[in-house]
Amino acid sequence: MRSGKDKTARRGFLLGAGTAGVAGAAAIATRGIGGARQGAVVKPGANGRGGGYHVTDHVRSYYRTTKV
């Protein structure tokens, strides 16, 4: 027979796992809200390949989000 301490430890673990799952789903759901509207346009260069790295509004916005 299991003691009461074993049951509460298992319940705590399951509660924590459920909370982490909900938090992860919320983070994924809210992350895509602003990103779909923004896009960096890369114009082809003289040689027909990509234009290279350009600092656009989209890139500046990303850099602002990475500041600590």
All heavy atoms as TSV, in Angstrom:
chain	resi	resn	atom	element	x	y	z
A	1	MET	N	N	0.835	-1.175	0.000
A	1	MET	CA	C	0.000	0.000	0.000
A	1	MET	C	C	0.887	1.247	0.000
A	1	MET	O	O	1.880	1.300	0.675
A	1	MET	CB	C	-0.920	-0.026	1.211
A	1	MET	CG	C	-1.894	1.103	1.218
A	1	MET	SD	S	-3.113	0.837	2.477
A	1	MET	CE	C	-4.547	1.008	1.501
A	2	ARG	N	N	0.511	2.238	-0.758
A	2	ARG	CA	C	1.304	3.459	-0.871
A	2	ARG	C	C	0.938	4.436	0.227
A	2	ARG	O	O	-0.207	4.515	0.655
A	2	ARG	CB	C	1.062	4.114	-2.226
A	2	ARG	CG	C	1.576	3.269	-3.331
A	2	ARG	CD	C	1.457	3.991	-4.630
A	2	ARG	NE	N	2.018	3.126	-5.669
A	2	ARG	CZ	C	2.544	3.564	-6.790
A	2	ARG	NH1	N	2.550	4.832	-7.048
A	2	ARG	NH2	N	3.045	2.732	-7.652
A	3	SER	N	N	1.925	5.207	0.608
A	3	SER	CA	C	1.670	6.201	1.645
A	3	SER	C	C	1.067	7.460	1.012
A	3	SER	O	O	1.076	7.633	-0.194
A	3	SER	CB	C	2.974	6.554	2.368
A	3	SER	OG	O	3.849	7.228	1.481
A	4	GLY	N	N	0.570	8.336	1.844
A	4	GLY	CA	C	-0.030	9.576	1.366
A	4	GLY	C	C	0.991	10.495	0.714
A	4	GLY	O	O	0.680	11.263	-0.183
A	5	LYS	N	N	2.255	10.395	1.150
A	5	LYS	CA	C	3.302	11.251	0.594
A	5	LYS	C	C	3.572	10.896	-0.866
A	5	LYS	O	O	3.808	11.779	-1.691
A	5	LYS	CB	C	4.566	11.108	1.423
A	5	LYS	CG	C	5.638	12.098	1.066
A	5	LYS	CD	C	6.800	12.001	2.021
A	5	LYS	CE	C	7.821	13.070	1.679
A	5	LYS	NZ	N	8.956	13.027	2.568
A	6	ASP	N	N	3.537	9.616	-1.210
A	6	ASP	CA	C	3.746	9.194	-2.599
A	6	ASP	C	C	2.646	9.739	-3.507
A	6	ASP	O	O	2.919	10.176	-4.621
A	6	ASP	CB	C	3.773	7.671	-2.710
A	6	ASP	CG	C	5.033	7.065	-2.108
A	6	ASP	OD1	O	6.032	7.798	-1.955
A	6	ASP	OD2	O	5.006	5.870	-1.805
A	7	LYS	N	N	1.412	9.705	-3.035
A	7	LYS	CA	C	0.293	10.185	-3.840
A	7	LYS	C	C	0.381	11.689	-4.087
A	7	LYS	O	O	0.134	12.155	-5.192
A	7	LYS	CB	C	-1.033	9.844	-3.157
A	7	LYS	CG	C	-1.359	8.371	-3.176
A	7	LYS	CD	C	-2.687	8.116	-2.515
A	7	LYS	CE	C	-2.996	6.635	-2.498
A	7	LYS	NZ	N	-4.278	6.358	-1.857
A	8	THR	N	N	0.748	12.443	-3.052
A	8	THR	CA	C	0.836	13.892	-3.239
A	8	THR	C	C	2.007	14.263	-4.139
A	8	THR	O	O	1.924	15.233	-4.892
A	8	THR	CB	C	0.962	14.624	-1.891
A	8	THR	OG1	O	2.101	14.128	-1.190
A	8	THR	CG2	C	-0.292	14.439	-1.050
A	9	ALA	N	N	3.093	13.512	-4.088
A	9	ALA	CA	C	4.239	13.791	-4.960
A	9	ALA	C	C	3.854	13.550	-6.419
A	9	ALA	O	O	4.219	14.325	-7.307
A	9	ALA	CB	C	5.432	12.929	-4.568
A	10	ARG	N	N	3.119	12.484	-6.661
A	10	ARG	CA	C	2.688	12.189	-8.023
A	10	ARG	C	C	1.698	13.242	-8.510
A	10	ARG	O	O	1.755	13.686	-9.658
A	10	ARG	CB	C	2.038	10.807	-8.075
A	10	ARG	CG	C	1.693	10.398	-9.480
A	10	ARG	CD	C	1.143	9.016	-9.626
A	10	ARG	NE	N	0.963	8.303	-8.396
A	10	ARG	CZ	C	0.181	7.250	-8.241
A	10	ARG	NH1	N	-0.498	6.797	-9.251
A	10	ARG	NH2	N	0.064	6.645	-7.096
A	11	ARG	N	N	0.796	13.664	-7.656
A	11	ARG	CA	C	-0.162	14.707	-8.037
A	11	ARG	C	C	0.553	16.016	-8.343
A	11	ARG	O	O	0.200	16.718	-9.289
A	11	ARG	CB	C	-1.178	14.930	-6.921
A	11	ARG	CG	C	-2.175	13.817	-6.785
A	11	ARG	CD	C	-3.169	14.118	-5.703
A	11	ARG	NE	N	-3.953	12.934	-5.414
A	11	ARG	CZ	C	-4.404	12.619	-4.216
A	11	ARG	NH1	N	-4.175	13.409	-3.193
A	11	ARG	NH2	N	-5.103	11.528	-4.039
A	12	GLY	N	N	1.553	16.351	-7.552
A	12	GLY	CA	C	2.318	17.569	-7.787
A	12	GLY	C	C	3.044	17.525	-9.121
A	12	GLY	O	O	3.100	18.516	-9.856
A	13	PHE	N	N	3.612	16.357	-9.446
A	13	PHE	CA	C	4.301	16.207	-10.718
A	13	PHE	C	C	3.324	16.350	-11.879
A	13	PHE	O	O	3.598	17.053	-12.861
A	13	PHE	CB	C	4.989	14.838	-10.791
A	13	PHE	CG	C	5.535	14.534	-12.151
A	13	PHE	CD1	C	6.700	15.135	-12.584
A	13	PHE	CD2	C	4.869	13.661	-12.993
A	13	PHE	CE1	C	7.200	14.863	-13.849
A	13	PHE	CE2	C	5.359	13.385	-14.253
A	13	PHE	CZ	C	6.532	13.987	-14.679
A	14	LEU	N	N	2.170	15.713	-11.795
A	14	LEU	CA	C	1.183	15.798	-12.870
A	14	LEU	C	C	0.620	17.209	-13.003
A	14	LEU	O	O	0.387	17.688	-14.114
A	14	LEU	CB	C	0.055	14.785	-12.634
A	14	LEU	CG	C	0.472	13.315	-12.743
A	14	LEU	CD1	C	-0.687	12.404	-12.354
A	14	LEU	CD2	C	0.961	12.993	-14.131
A	15	LEU	N	N	0.427	17.879	-11.882
A	15	LEU	CA	C	-0.045	19.262	-11.927
A	15	LEU	C	C	0.998	20.158	-12.596
A	15	LEU	O	O	0.663	20.995	-13.438
A	15	LEU	CB	C	-0.348	19.765	-10.517
A	15	LEU	CG	C	-0.847	21.202	-10.404
A	15	LEU	CD1	C	-2.184	21.353	-11.127
A	15	LEU	CD2	C	-0.978	21.601	-8.959
A	16	GLY	N	N	2.265	19.960	-12.243
A	16	GLY	CA	C	3.338	20.747	-12.857
A	16	GLY	C	C	3.464	20.467	-14.344
A	16	GLY	O	O	3.675	21.381	-15.152
A	17	ALA	N	N	3.326	19.211	-14.743
A	17	ALA	CA	C	3.413	18.861	-16.162
A	17	ALA	C	C	2.254	19.477	-16.944
A	17	ALA	O	O	2.434	19.968	-18.055
A	17	ALA	CB	C	3.420	17.344	-16.330
A	18	GLY	N	N	1.085	19.464	-16.363
A	18	GLY	CA	C	-0.073	20.070	-17.024
A	18	GLY	C	C	0.078	21.580	-17.156
A	18	GLY	O	O	-0.236	22.170	-18.190
A	19	THR	N	N	0.588	22.213	-16.112
A	19	THR	CA	C	0.811	23.654	-16.146
A	19	THR	C	C	1.855	24.018	-17.197
A	19	THR	O	O	1.696	24.994	-17.933
A	19	THR	CB	C	1.265	24.159	-14.762
A	19	THR	OG1	O	0.274	23.788	-13.794
A	19	THR	CG2	C	1.466	25.657	-14.747
A	20	ALA	N	N	2.915	23.236	-17.283
A	20	ALA	CA	C	3.957	23.495	-18.284
A	20	ALA	C	C	3.398	23.337	-19.696
A	20	ALA	O	O	3.748	24.097	-20.597
A	20	ALA	CB	C	5.133	22.556	-18.063
A	21	GLY	N	N	2.539	22.362	-19.897
A	21	GLY	CA	C	1.930	22.166	-21.215
A	21	GLY	C	C	1.052	23.330	-21.616
A	21	GLY	O	O	1.099	23.796	-22.756
A	22	VAL	N	N	0.273	23.827	-20.686
A	22	VAL	CA	C	-0.599	24.971	-20.972
A	22	VAL	C	C	0.238	26.220	-21.238
A	22	VAL	O	O	-0.047	26.986	-22.169
A	22	VAL	CB	C	-1.580	25.207	-19.799
A	22	VAL	CG1	C	-2.316	26.522	-19.947
A	22	VAL	CG2	C	-2.570	24.055	-19.713
A	23	ALA	N	N	1.297	26.424	-20.455
A	23	ALA	CA	C	2.159	27.595	-20.664
A	23	ALA	C	C	2.860	27.514	-22.022
A	23	ALA	O	O	3.002	28.519	-22.718
A	23	ALA	CB	C	3.190	27.691	-19.544
A	24	GLY	N	N	3.294	26.335	-22.403
A	24	GLY	CA	C	3.934	26.168	-23.711
A	24	GLY	C	C	2.974	26.442	-24.854
A	24	GLY	O	O	3.326	27.087	-25.840
A	25	ALA	N	N	1.763	25.959	-24.732
A	25	ALA	CA	C	0.762	26.194	-25.769
A	25	ALA	C	C	0.423	27.680	-25.873
A	25	ALA	O	O	0.259	28.220	-26.969
A	25	ALA	CB	C	-0.501	25.391	-25.474
A	26	ALA	N	N	0.352	28.366	-24.732
A	26	ALA	CA	C	0.063	29.800	-24.748
A	26	ALA	C	C	1.210	30.577	-25.394
A	26	ALA	O	O	0.978	31.527	-26.144
A	26	ALA	CB	C	-0.181	30.299	-23.327
A	27	ALA	N	N	2.435	30.169	-25.119
A	27	ALA	CA	C	3.594	30.850	-25.713
A	27	ALA	C	C	3.607	30.671	-27.228
A	27	ALA	O	O	3.889	31.611	-27.966
A	27	ALA	CB	C	4.879	30.315	-25.099
A	28	ILE	N	N	3.303	29.488	-27.688
A	28	ILE	CA	C	3.273	29.233	-29.130
A	28	ILE	C	C	2.133	30.007	-29.784
A	28	ILE	O	O	2.294	30.583	-30.852
A	28	ILE	CB	C	3.143	27.721	-29.406
A	28	ILE	CG1	C	4.442	27.023	-29.017
A	28	ILE	CG2	C	2.816	27.456	-30.866
A	28	ILE	CD1	C	4.353	25.520	-29.036
A	29	ALA	N	N	0.995	30.059	-29.128
A	29	ALA	CA	C	-0.165	30.742	-29.700
A	29	ALA	C	C	0.057	32.247	-29.800
A	29	ALA	O	O	-0.336	32.867	-30.781
A	29	ALA	CB	C	-1.407	30.456	-28.858
A	30	THR	N	N	0.694	32.840	-28.811
A	30	THR	CA	C	0.894	34.283	-28.833
A	30	THR	C	C	2.115	34.693	-29.645
A	30	THR	O	O	2.225	35.837	-30.053
A	30	THR	CB	C	1.053	34.845	-27.409
A	30	THR	OG1	O	2.162	34.204	-26.777
A	30	THR	CG2	C	-0.218	34.650	-26.615
A	31	ARG	N	N	3.019	33.803	-29.898
A	31	ARG	CA	C	4.232	34.139	-30.633
A	31	ARG	C	C	3.936	34.443	-32.101
A	31	ARG	O	O	4.559	35.296	-32.701
A	31	ARG	CB	C	5.219	32.986	-30.554
A	31	ARG	CG	C	6.510	33.306	-31.194
A	31	ARG	CD	C	7.528	32.294	-30.887
A	31	ARG	NE	N	8.822	32.913	-31.125
A	31	ARG	CZ	C	9.948	32.332	-30.981
A	31	ARG	NH1	N	9.979	31.098	-30.587
A	31	ARG	NH2	N	11.058	32.948	-31.223
A	32	GLY	N	N	2.987	33.782	-32.695
A	32	GLY	CA	C	2.717	33.970	-34.109
A	32	GLY	C	C	1.835	35.159	-34.429
A	32	GLY	O	O	1.587	35.446	-35.581
A	33	ILE	N	N	1.371	35.899	-33.459
A	33	ILE	CA	C	0.441	36.994	-33.709
A	33	ILE	C	C	1.101	38.118	-34.497
A	33	ILE	O	O	0.608	38.548	-35.517
A	33	ILE	CB	C	-0.141	37.528	-32.381
A	33	ILE	CG1	C	-1.080	36.494	-31.785
A	33	ILE	CG2	C	-0.861	38.844	-32.591
A	33	ILE	CD1	C	-1.592	36.845	-30.425
A	34	GLY	N	N	2.247	38.617	-34.067
A	34	GLY	CA	C	2.873	39.754	-34.730
A	34	GLY	C	C	3.794	39.362	-35.866
A	34	GLY	O	O	4.062	40.144	-36.761
A	35	GLY	N	N	4.307	38.151	-35.858
A	35	GLY	CA	C	5.291	37.753	-36.845
A	35	GLY	C	C	4.733	37.561	-38.240
A	35	GLY	O	O	5.450	37.708	-39.220
A	36	ALA	N	N	3.465	37.264	-38.377
A	36	ALA	CA	C	2.900	36.991	-39.696
A	36	ALA	C	C	2.758	38.262	-40.522
A	36	ALA	O	O	2.803	38.217	-41.734
A	36	ALA	CB	C	1.537	36.319	-39.547
A	37	ARG	N	N	2.617	39.403	-39.864
A	37	ARG	CA	C	2.417	40.652	-40.591
A	37	ARG	C	C	3.726	41.263	-41.076
A	37	ARG	O	O	3.724	42.081	-41.962
A	37	ARG	CB	C	1.699	41.648	-39.694
A	37	ARG	CG	C	0.246	41.290	-39.505
A	37	ARG	CD	C	-0.438	42.321	-38.662
A	37	ARG	NE	N	-0.408	41.820	-37.289
A	37	ARG	CZ	C	-0.243	42.577	-36.231
A	37	ARG	NH1	N	-0.092	43.862	-36.346
A	37	ARG	NH2	N	-0.231	42.065	-35.032
A	38	GLN	N	N	4.833	40.889	-40.470
A	38	GLN	CA	C	6.108	41.492	-40.818
A	38	GLN	C	C	6.882	40.561	-41.725
A	38	GLN	O	O	6.862	39.364	-41.565
A	38	GLN	CB	C	6.930	41.751	-39.561
A	38	GLN	CG	C	6.253	42.700	-38.611
A	38	GLN	CD	C	7.061	42.849	-37.337
A	38	GLN	OE1	O	8.062	42.207	-37.164
A	38	GLN	NE2	N	6.586	43.700	-36.456
A	39	GLY	N	N	7.600	41.120	-42.677
A	39	GLY	CA	C	8.432	40.312	-43.541
A	39	GLY	C	C	9.524	41.154	-44.153
A	39	GLY	O	O	9.285	42.295	-44.550
A	40	ALA	N	N	10.716	40.603	-44.209
A	40	ALA	CA	C	11.828	41.319	-44.818
A	40	ALA	C	C	11.872	40.977	-46.299
A	40	ALA	O	O	11.775	39.815	-46.681
A	40	ALA	CB	C	13.127	40.926	-44.146
A	41	VAL	N	N	12.010	41.990	-47.113
A	41	VAL	CA	C	12.077	41.792	-48.559
A	41	VAL	C	C	13.540	41.836	-48.969
A	41	VAL	O	O	14.242	42.793	-48.684
A	41	VAL	CB	C	11.282	42.882	-49.300
A	41	VAL	CG1	C	11.420	42.715	-50.791
A	41	VAL	CG2	C	9.828	42.855	-48.869
A	42	VAL	N	N	13.994	40.779	-49.631
A	42	VAL	CA	C	15.356	40.729	-50.121
A	42	VAL	C	C	15.307	40.865	-51.630
A	42	VAL	O	O	14.750	40.025	-52.330
A	42	VAL	CB	C	16.046	39.402	-49.721
A	42	VAL	CG1	C	17.440	39.343	-50.291
A	42	VAL	CG2	C	16.069	39.262	-48.215
A	43	LYS	N	N	15.869	41.951	-52.124
A	43	LYS	CA	C	15.887	42.181	-53.560
A	43	LYS	C	C	17.125	41.513	-54.152
A	43	LYS	O	O	18.200	41.562	-53.564
A	43	LYS	CB	C	15.910	43.679	-53.839
A	43	LYS	CG	C	14.683	44.387	-53.336
A	43	LYS	CD	C	14.788	45.873	-53.564
A	43	LYS	CE	C	13.572	46.568	-52.971
A	43	LYS	NZ	N	13.682	48.017	-53.071
A	44	PRO	N	N	16.997	40.906	-55.303
A	44	PRO	CA	C	18.165	40.268	-55.893
A	44	PRO	C	C	19.217	41.298	-56.280
A	44	PRO	O	O	18.902	42.418	-56.693
A	44	PRO	CB	C	17.613	39.561	-57.125
A	44	PRO	CG	C	16.252	40.075	-57.338
A	44	PRO	CD	C	15.786	40.712	-56.073
A	45	GLY	N	N	20.474	40.899	-56.135
A	45	GLY	CA	C	21.585	41.778	-56.488
A	45	GLY	C	C	21.843	41.761	-57.987
A	45	GLY	O	O	21.060	41.226	-58.786
A	46	ALA	N	N	22.955	42.349	-58.375
A	46	ALA	CA	C	23.294	42.456	-59.791
A	46	ALA	C	C	23.559	41.089	-60.418
A	46	ALA	O	O	23.309	40.881	-61.603
A	46	ALA	CB	C	24.511	43.361	-59.965
A	47	ASN	N	N	24.044	40.146	-59.626
A	47	ASN	CA	C	24.362	38.827	-60.166
A	47	ASN	C	C	23.170	37.866	-60.128
A	47	ASN	O	O	23.322	36.689	-60.405
A	47	ASN	CB	C	25.560	38.226	-59.436
A	47	ASN	CG	C	25.305	38.077	-57.941
A	47	ASN	OD1	O	24.232	38.422	-57.453
A	47	ASN	ND2	N	26.292	37.593	-57.226
A	48	GLY	N	N	21.977	38.347	-59.778
A	48	GLY	CA	C	20.781	37.515	-59.778
A	48	GLY	C	C	20.567	36.730	-58.493
A	48	GLY	O	O	19.554	36.079	-58.322
A	49	ARG	N	N	21.519	36.795	-57.574
A	49	ARG	CA	C	21.376	36.102	-56.297
A	49	ARG	C	C	20.773	37.051	-55.273
A	49	ARG	O	O	20.467	38.192	-55.585
A	49	ARG	CB	C	22.733	35.592	-55.849
A	49	ARG	CG	C	23.252	34.511	-56.803
A	49	ARG	CD	C	24.642	34.064	-56.533
A	49	ARG	NE	N	24.932	33.894	-55.126
A	49	ARG	CZ	C	26.139	33.646	-54.663
A	49	ARG	NH1	N	27.155	33.531	-55.471
A	49	ARG	NH2	N	26.357	33.496	-53.378
A	50	GLY	N	N	20.615	36.590	-54.080
A	50	GLY	CA	C	20.033	37.419	-53.031
A	50	GLY	C	C	20.842	38.677	-52.795
A	50	GLY	O	O	22.039	38.738	-53.066
A	51	GLY	N	N	20.200	39.694	-52.291
A	51	GLY	CA	C	20.838	40.982	-52.094
A	51	GLY	C	C	21.737	41.044	-50.873
A	51	GLY	O	O	22.386	42.039	-50.635
A	52	GLY	N	N	21.768	40.008	-50.060
A	52	GLY	CA	C	22.604	40.008	-48.866
A	52	GLY	C	C	21.854	40.528	-47.651
A	52	GLY	O	O	20.640	40.676	-47.650
A	53	TYR	N	N	22.614	40.827	-46.639
A	53	TYR	CA	C	22.046	41.261	-45.356
A	53	TYR	C	C	21.705	42.738	-45.406
A	53	TYR	O	O	22.533	43.572	-45.778
A	53	TYR	CB	C	23.054	40.980	-44.242
A	53	TYR	CG	C	22.594	41.441	-42.889
A	53	TYR	CD1	C	21.696	40.694	-42.160
A	53	TYR	CD2	C	23.055	42.622	-42.354
A	53	TYR	CE1	C	21.268	41.111	-40.920
A	53	TYR	CE2	C	22.636	43.052	-41.118
A	53	TYR	CZ	C	21.740	42.283	-40.402
A	53	TYR	OH	O	21.310	42.706	-39.175
A	54	HIS	N	N	20.476	43.069	-45.039
A	54	HIS	CA	C	20.042	44.456	-44.957
A	54	HIS	C	C	19.324	44.653	-43.642
A	54	HIS	O	O	18.522	43.816	-43.232
A	54	HIS	CB	C	19.073	44.812	-46.089
A	54	HIS	CG	C	19.688	44.739	-47.446
A	54	HIS	ND1	N	20.553	45.685	-47.918
A	54	HIS	CD2	C	19.576	43.807	-48.416
A	54	HIS	CE1	C	20.935	45.354	-49.134
A	54	HIS	NE2	N	20.358	44.211	-49.461
A	55	VAL	N	N	19.605	45.749	-42.983
A	55	VAL	CA	C	18.905	46.067	-41.744
A	55	VAL	C	C	17.588	46.726	-42.123
A	55	VAL	O	O	17.554	47.839	-42.625
A	55	VAL	CB	C	19.747	46.989	-40.843
A	55	VAL	CG1	C	18.976	47.319	-39.577
A	55	VAL	CG2	C	21.060	46.330	-40.499
A	56	THR	N	N	16.515	45.995	-41.917
A	56	THR	CA	C	15.185	46.501	-42.219
A	56	THR	C	C	14.425	46.731	-40.915
A	56	THR	O	O	14.923	46.438	-39.826
A	56	THR	CB	C	14.414	45.480	-43.080
A	56	THR	OG1	O	14.295	44.255	-42.334
A	56	THR	CG2	C	15.123	45.212	-44.393
A	57	ASP	N	N	13.217	47.241	-41.002
A	57	ASP	CA	C	12.391	47.430	-39.810
A	57	ASP	C	C	12.147	46.106	-39.103
A	57	ASP	O	O	12.112	46.041	-37.873
A	57	ASP	CB	C	11.055	48.075	-40.181
A	57	ASP	CG	C	11.222	49.516	-40.612
A	57	ASP	OD1	O	12.213	50.158	-40.206
A	57	ASP	OD2	O	10.355	49.992	-41.367
A	58	HIS	N	N	11.987	45.057	-39.883
A	58	HIS	CA	C	11.767	43.729	-39.304
A	58	HIS	C	C	12.978	43.296	-38.481
A	58	HIS	O	O	12.849	42.770	-37.373
A	58	HIS	CB	C	11.496	42.728	-40.434
A	58	HIS	CG	C	11.259	41.349	-39.944
A	58	HIS	ND1	N	12.232	40.381	-39.989
A	58	HIS	CD2	C	10.174	40.761	-39.405
A	58	HIS	CE1	C	11.756	39.262	-39.490
A	58	HIS	NE2	N	10.501	39.463	-39.133
A	59	VAL	N	N	14.174	43.510	-39.000
A	59	VAL	CA	C	15.397	43.137	-38.295
A	59	VAL	C	C	15.561	43.992	-37.043
A	59	VAL	O	O	15.911	43.476	-35.973
A	59	VAL	CB	C	16.613	43.283	-39.238
A	59	VAL	CG1	C	17.917	43.080	-38.497
A	59	VAL	CG2	C	16.511	42.308	-40.400
A	60	ARG	N	N	15.305	45.286	-37.141
A	60	ARG	CA	C	15.392	46.154	-35.964
A	60	ARG	C	C	14.421	45.715	-34.877
A	60	ARG	O	O	14.747	45.725	-33.693
A	60	ARG	CB	C	15.113	47.599	-36.363
A	60	ARG	CG	C	16.249	48.248	-37.094
A	60	ARG	CD	C	15.967	49.735	-37.332
A	60	ARG	NE	N	16.807	50.222	-38.394
A	60	ARG	CZ	C	16.428	50.382	-39.652
A	60	ARG	NH1	N	15.193	50.136	-40.006
A	60	ARG	NH2	N	17.271	50.802	-40.560
A	61	SER	N	N	13.229	45.337	-35.287
A	61	SER	CA	C	12.236	44.850	-34.328
A	61	SER	C	C	12.728	43.594	-33.627
A	61	SER	O	O	12.583	43.443	-32.417
A	61	SER	CB	C	10.914	44.567	-35.049
A	61	SER	OG	O	9.995	43.971	-34.175
A	62	TYR	N	N	13.350	42.698	-34.377
A	62	TYR	CA	C	13.902	41.475	-33.767
A	62	TYR	C	C	15.010	41.828	-32.784
A	62	TYR	O	O	15.060	41.289	-31.690
A	62	TYR	CB	C	14.441	40.543	-34.861
A	62	TYR	CG	C	15.201	39.382	-34.279
A	62	TYR	CD1	C	14.528	38.336	-33.667
A	62	TYR	CD2	C	16.591	39.352	-34.297
A	62	TYR	CE1	C	15.218	37.274	-33.113
A	62	TYR	CE2	C	17.283	38.314	-33.750
A	62	TYR	CZ	C	16.597	37.280	-33.149
A	62	TYR	OH	O	17.286	36.243	-32.586
A	63	TYR	N	N	15.892	42.724	-33.158
A	63	TYR	CA	C	16.983	43.110	-32.260
A	63	TYR	C	C	16.451	43.726	-30.974
A	63	TYR	O	O	17.015	43.517	-29.909
A	63	TYR	CB	C	17.932	44.079	-32.956
A	63	TYR	CG	C	18.823	43.437	-33.997
A	63	TYR	CD1	C	19.324	44.177	-35.045
A	63	TYR	CD2	C	19.171	42.102	-33.924
A	63	TYR	CE1	C	20.144	43.586	-36.002
A	63	TYR	CE2	C	19.976	41.509	-34.872
A	63	TYR	CZ	C	20.465	42.260	-35.910
A	63	TYR	OH	O	21.266	41.686	-36.829
A	64	ARG	N	N	15.364	44.499	-31.058
A	64	ARG	CA	C	14.781	45.072	-29.850
A	64	ARG	C	C	14.270	43.983	-28.915
A	64	ARG	O	O	14.343	44.118	-27.704
A	64	ARG	CB	C	13.646	46.022	-30.195
A	64	ARG	CG	C	14.107	47.451	-30.393
A	64	ARG	CD	C	12.906	48.321	-30.598
A	64	ARG	NE	N	12.226	47.755	-31.726
A	64	ARG	CZ	C	11.851	48.347	-32.840
A	64	ARG	NH1	N	11.921	49.546	-32.958
A	64	ARG	NH2	N	11.326	47.777	-33.859
A	65	THR	N	N	13.739	42.905	-29.461
A	65	THR	CA	C	13.195	41.843	-28.609
A	65	THR	C	C	14.286	41.015	-27.956
A	65	THR	O	O	14.030	40.344	-26.975
A	65	THR	CB	C	12.273	40.901	-29.397
A	65	THR	OG1	O	13.039	40.244	-30.409
A	65	THR	CG2	C	11.120	41.655	-30.010
A	66	THR	N	N	15.518	41.052	-28.482
A	66	THR	CA	C	16.585	40.237	-27.915
A	66	THR	C	C	17.389	40.972	-26.855
A	66	THR	O	O	18.240	40.373	-26.232
A	66	THR	CB	C	17.545	39.749	-29.020
A	66	THR	OG1	O	18.107	40.880	-29.684
A	66	THR	CG2	C	16.828	38.861	-30.011
A	67	LYS	N	N	17.147	42.267	-26.655
A	67	LYS	CA	C	17.878	42.998	-25.633
A	67	LYS	C	C	17.476	42.501	-24.265
A	67	LYS	O	O	16.312	42.229	-23.991
A	67	LYS	CB	C	17.587	44.491	-25.742
A	67	LYS	CG	C	18.218	45.128	-26.947
A	67	LYS	CD	C	17.960	46.632	-26.954
A	67	LYS	CE	C	18.577	47.251	-28.187
A	67	LYS	NZ	N	18.291	48.687	-28.249
A	68	VAL	N	N	18.464	42.383	-23.410
A	68	VAL	CA	C	18.202	41.875	-22.062
A	68	VAL	C	C	18.027	43.001	-21.081
A	68	VAL	O	O	18.549	44.022	-21.126
A	68	VAL	CB	C	19.362	40.977	-21.584
A	68	VAL	CG1	C	19.129	40.502	-20.177
A	68	VAL	CG2	C	19.508	39.816	-22.519
